């Protein structure tokens, strides 16, 4: 960990300005990911802007019948919220499938969206990694890739987005609300929030430097059965090999977003239109562009089988 | 005392204290955070400095140069000691790869420098500023490739054995299998990373460390530093897990010693978590071929087991065929082990070395044979029981009740409810049961102790024995209490200090039996001293209820001690009973699993171990040992694998997020039954070990249960869903 200076932001606008004006600065909220990465010298900010004092910790109804979730609402509180549990069960279930109780107590809504990949090469500063050190190469390609992406990746990077919450957010069509350093407000549909790596895997999201997430808005509830199925090697406290977040309506139509297989929550609207035809058709369309490695080819089957299990559960 | 004849009746047989379910006497210290682990020693008068290690960024090569100028200038930095500064050092006797010194890089994350600063954070930050110019060399990292050039190691490692005509009998067998199994590299992944504090006073060195074997560490540290062993005082009273990873001197102690010498300050060094997998040792991967032939009644006529493993140059075999030499009958036999040279980190002992990976393979093979014969796998094992060493039939077992374990376990587990493969289902879960035999030899090592009877009537035991979480403190207290006619509240136990008599240490499940036998021997001396002082005939003296009695005279122990107290010291040494008799421990593991029919996720539902391991010194601590071992076996079966990058030569998943050990949710229900037995050939304690027995066979029982659930036979550990998914029923 490199030595760093530290300030507590007095306002959202001040926080955004503080980070925008210093290329070595980062926001810190729960710190559950950032601090680990700093200890390993993977992240090396020299200035931290602590945003924990900014409020933004409420969950409120919107005039449109949806929900506005403050950026600093802790994962534990969000998962326990009565309205979330009633109307957005997928979100509560995804949250509770992630990390551990202790981590969820600290982790925030915005921070969760911004968590970085768990690719083991990203974590080891002795190894080339284009995401950590642009231009150094990708060690994962041709290396240990059992956990890594089968779709949406590039020749520069095959890392996955590791989260659970964002998979649910994607299926629920959440919108990320931000304040830019110039004070202007921005609303980014979750579909556009996480980037595909292309030639610039160092950028996980479309956020500009200093752009500050204030809240995440969920549209009005859509009913249906809310299922989050996380597949992993051990029963708890593990990142997903594959996860499926789905909302299935009584007529068999629905939405499905998949985690563990791509650099961002993977949802293909044309694929989910095939849900009534079953898992095989849906998965085939979802993974039409898949380029698995020898080690993660199993994920192609696993996505189909997990979607199948989810459809069966929804019927039952 | 030399133990060279089977034990007869002795004070331990009273079992007033020994064998009783006494909670661990150090439990309160641990649950209240007052047990001092190596890194935690804090003397307010000492100005500790903090060392942070730098590990090699390559797997093989040489260091051309190191630039430490930036690190030295960093805030708070006191010194940077590099591997080039200390130069070539003599390697410790128990180390294969060097720990520190010289320009050669033998494996990834090998220690190449330690940065010392006023604070831990300053040292860590500066460590990143050390620049190294390497001349990288090509290495060999893939066991599958390297096995082609594997060689037969020297006879000391006993690579081969055989009896009869294996090839002929195997070819003629009515029913046979010939399969290859693999086990991956595994990490000890103990909770407490390796950590040491070193402090010099003139030419005398004091080290607080986390060591399973005080005397081995002390000797090897002296060798590596080039100092007299007698000048080193090593202490390791509490250890947060070892599993074999702390048997041998590690880099933390060496770095701390060099750093303390350079800075003239006491220095603390802990290995960061990502160092544990590549800087320290690991259980080496194996490739194992097993051939078994039997007649139609299920009698084994031929059994052959070959194993390939790799290690650093000069390293050792993973002795994965050793149990096959002993476990089942069969007139025609062969085993062979070959060793490949690999440039991965050093392979070495991890809990039940040899037997754990060997039984992972053998006990699947036995299940496969039973399946092929159409026999119940419990029955197949019973049919092939032996009461003698099958390679040397003139050597009987001292005591062997594998059959009792299997029968008791089958009965208690409800084994008769096991269905055909793929036949049982509970909702989305395919349900299966599996069984495997557990087998681990009973090794003994010389073990010394000193016992003092104080004027307060308290007996204090001193031995350099360690407690790595196993319960050594408690069983030693129980032994001394039994011998001296006291309760454990009148016994104080001091462990893990090189000023105390050299003990067996903790490893190879030899610790409990050997170290309590050493305490037994010392107590015999103390009893004689008490009797002599009182003028009693030591033959008819009774130690009971805090008193010593002879005829109609009875004297409180405190009074007998007198103001000066009395001391007994001895070392238990061993005759040849382990040569004339095969001494082993036995068990049977039963496991029920569910396999998700869609995803192939395997989840354990319940586990039972039945163990026959001589006298159980304390059923609570013994049970903890066994359930911990069963948990480790669950990890080995289902998730634990050090992933080798065969291009760059290192274990990629070097943290506890990537190397998945079981969590609580993976282990819903465990039960342990100990057979009520003693083994008078083993020691005066009539006990054997259980700490490794509990691991042996578990993983195979799980793999066999997965086969029973799914009908899919996976021979390559860990049994992860990607190896099952192609064979599961269609669910779409």
Interface residues (C-beta under 8 A of the other chain):
Chain A: X1 X2 X3 X39 X40 X41 X118 X120 X121 X123 X124 X125 X126 X127 X139 X142 X143 X144 X146 X229 X231 X232 X233 X234 X235 X236 X237 X238 X239 X241 X242 X278 X279 X280 X298 X301 X302 X304 X305 X306 X308 X309 X312
Chain B: X57 X58 X75 X121 X124 X125 X128 X274 X428 X596 X598 X599 X600 X601 X603 X638 X639 X643 X644 X645 X647 X648 X652 X653 X654 X655 X657 X658 X660 X662 X663 X664 X665 X666 X718 X720 X721 X722 X725 X726 X728 X731 X732
